[in-house]
Amino acid sequence: MAKKPAYVEVKAKYNEPTERLIRRFIKSVKKSGIMQEIRDRRYYKKPSDLRREEEKKRQQTIKKISKKHSN
């Protein structure tokens, strides 16, 4: 499950406040999934646990989609 490296770059727009630039940076970091990857890699997980989590996520997504289409 190797991902390609995620590089986040935010360039300041003309006359943009620093606070807004920082907010845009934080938003792009969250969107890229860097922080989630760091949290996931903090502790070792067995391959069987990873497969179990993937299957659980997949089932939740299927349930969510089917619920949306049934309405």
Buried (B, 14 or more C-beta within 10 A) or exposed (E): EEEEEEEBEBEEEEEEEEEEBEEBEEEBBEEEEBEEEEEEEEEEEEEEEEEEEEEEEEEEEEEEEEEEEEE
